[in-house]
Amino acid sequence: MLHTGSAVLLLFVSCCCVAQTTYEFNAGSARTGIDVIHSTSLDSLKRWPVLSRNLASGFYDKTTSLYSFNSVAYAFKSGIGLVSNNIYTPQRFYSAFGLQYIYSSRDWFIYIYLTKEVSRNNFHDHFVFIAWQPTISKGFRLLLQNEVNFTMYGSQNDFTLERFKFGVNLRNRWQAGVLAEIASGKKDFEINYRNLGVFIKKLI
């Protein structure tokens, strides 16, 4: 099981004030996948952000990867907050608690969380997401995006997935471009796979 996969469980909330859902299809040299993200807030001040991300990937060696991430947080005005994550993989379901940081402006979006699993003393799950979308002309923006997921089980089982995207954003409704990702783990962070491909995303 790799920490990049897709779609199972689009949950959350009928009482939300603000919501956005994105649907992404990507295909590359190692796999194809879909990525469904639903984000919202339980209040108009956006102090209670809620995020559900569900991924599924089919690898060309005939393995399948599934992953569901569901988060509820309380955010202070500074962007720092407390977060509770519930994560499903085919191997297990677990909960983690910790800190998160969210920053958003016209061109930038930054999302970071640092968490520790409740039931395991030595398990840590960390994530960094940075997106830059400068405006080129009306309805047309560039997209540069980087995300890194670190999971630390112990020196023999640590795992890192890094994904980079370069593309365009059309009227904040569509994104498309190229992606590159590399997954590494186990002893000495040996490479699990590399993937170079394309993506298209619909924003609703």
N, C-alpha and C positions, 0 to 999 in steps of 0.2 A: 504493500500500500504506500503510495506516494502522496505527499501533501499537496497534490494538485489533481483535481478530478472533477466531477460535476453532478449534478442535479438530483436532489431528492426532495426536499422538504421545504417548500416555500411557505413558511408560517407567517405569523404576526399580522396584525392588529387591526381590528375594525374601528377602533376609536382614535385613529391617528389624525394629527393635524396636517402634517406635511409628509409626502411619500414620493419615492422614485424607484422605479424598477428598470433594470438593464438586462438585456439578453445578448450574450456573446457566443459566436461560433468561431472556433479557431482550428486550423489544420497545419501540420508541420511535418518535419522529417521523421519524428519519432512517434507522433500521436495525433489524434483529433479529439476535440472536446467541446463541451458547452459549459457556460458559466452564467448562472442566474444570480443577480444581487438585488435584494430589496432593502432599501433604507428608508427610515422614517423617524419621526419624533413623537413622543407621547404628549408633548405640550407645545404651545405656540412659541415659547422662548427657546426651544431646542435644547433644553437642559437634560432631557431624557432620550438620547439617541438610541435607536434600535436598528440592528443590522442582521440580515440573514443572507448568507452566501452559500450557494449549493453548486457543486461542480461534479462533472462526470467526464472521464477520458477513456478512450479506447486506444490502447497501444498496439502497434503493428505486430508485436509478438503475441497478440491475442489475449493479453491481460487487460483487465478493466479496473479503473481507479474511481472510487466514489468518496466524496467528502462533503460534510455539511457543517457550517459554522454559524452559530446563532448567538448574538450578543445584545445585552442590555447594559446601559451605563448611565451614570450621573455625571454631567460635565459642569464644571465651574466656569465663570466668565473668562478665565485665563485660557481655557481650552483643555486644561488638565482635568481628569475625572477618574472615578472608580468604575471598574468594568467587571462584569460577570459573563464569561464565555461558556457556552455548551457546545461541544464538538462531537460529531459522529463520524466514525470511519467503519468499514466493514469489520474491523477487528474489535472495536469497543466504542463505548460512549463515555465521555468524561467531562467534568466541569473544572474550570480554572478561574481564579480571581486575581486582580491586580490593578495596574494603573494604565490609563490611556491618555493620548493627547490628540486633539483635532485642531487643525488650522485651515481656514478657508478664506480665499480672496478671489478677486476677479480672474487671476491667472494661475493661482496656486491652490493645491489641496494636499495636505499632509495628514496622515493617520498613523499613529504608533500605539502599540500596546505591549506591555511587559507583564506577563502573568505566570502564576504558579499553580499547578494542578493540586486540587484538594487532597486527593487520596494517595499521592506519591510525593515523598519528600524531595526527591532528586529530579523531578520533571518540571521543566520550564518551557514555556511557549511564548515566543516574541515575534512581532511582525512590524515591518516598516513599509509604508506606501507613500510615494511622492509622485505627484503629477503636476506638470507645467503645461499650460495651454495658452500661449500668447495669441492675441488676435492679429490676424494678417489683413483681413478685410471683413466687411459686414457678412456675418453668417459663416465665416471661414476661419478656423483656428488650427494651429499646429498642436500636436500632442506628443509630449515626451513623458514617459511613465516608467517608474522603477518600483518593484516590490520585492521584498526579501522576507522569507519566513524562516525562523530559527527554532528548531525543537531540540531540546537537550534532555536526553534520557540517562546519560552516563557516557563515558569516554568511548565505548564501543558502539553506541547506537545514536549518536547525535546526527541530526539531519538538517540540511539547508537547501532551500529552493529559492533561486533568484530569477525574476522575470523582467525583461526590458521590452518596452513597446515604443515604436515611432510611427506616427501616422497623422491623420487629419481629423478634425471635428467639424461636422457640417451642421450648422444651425442648432447645435446642442441636441440634435436628434439622432445623428449617426456618427460613429467613429469607425475608421478602417485604417489598416496599415500592416506593418511587419512586426513580428515578435521574435525574441530569442530567450531561451530559458536554459538553465543548467541546474541539475539536482545532484547533490553530493551527500555522502553520509558514511556511517560505519567507521571502521578504523582508518585513520589518516584522511578522512573525508574523501574517499575514493569517489570517482564520478559514477553516478547511477545512470544518468542519461543526459544527452544534449538534445535540444529541439529548436529548429529554426523554421518559422512558418509565417502565416498571415492570419489576420483576424478581422471580423466585422462585428460591430456592436450596435444594437438598437436601444436608445434611451427613451423611456416613457415617463 
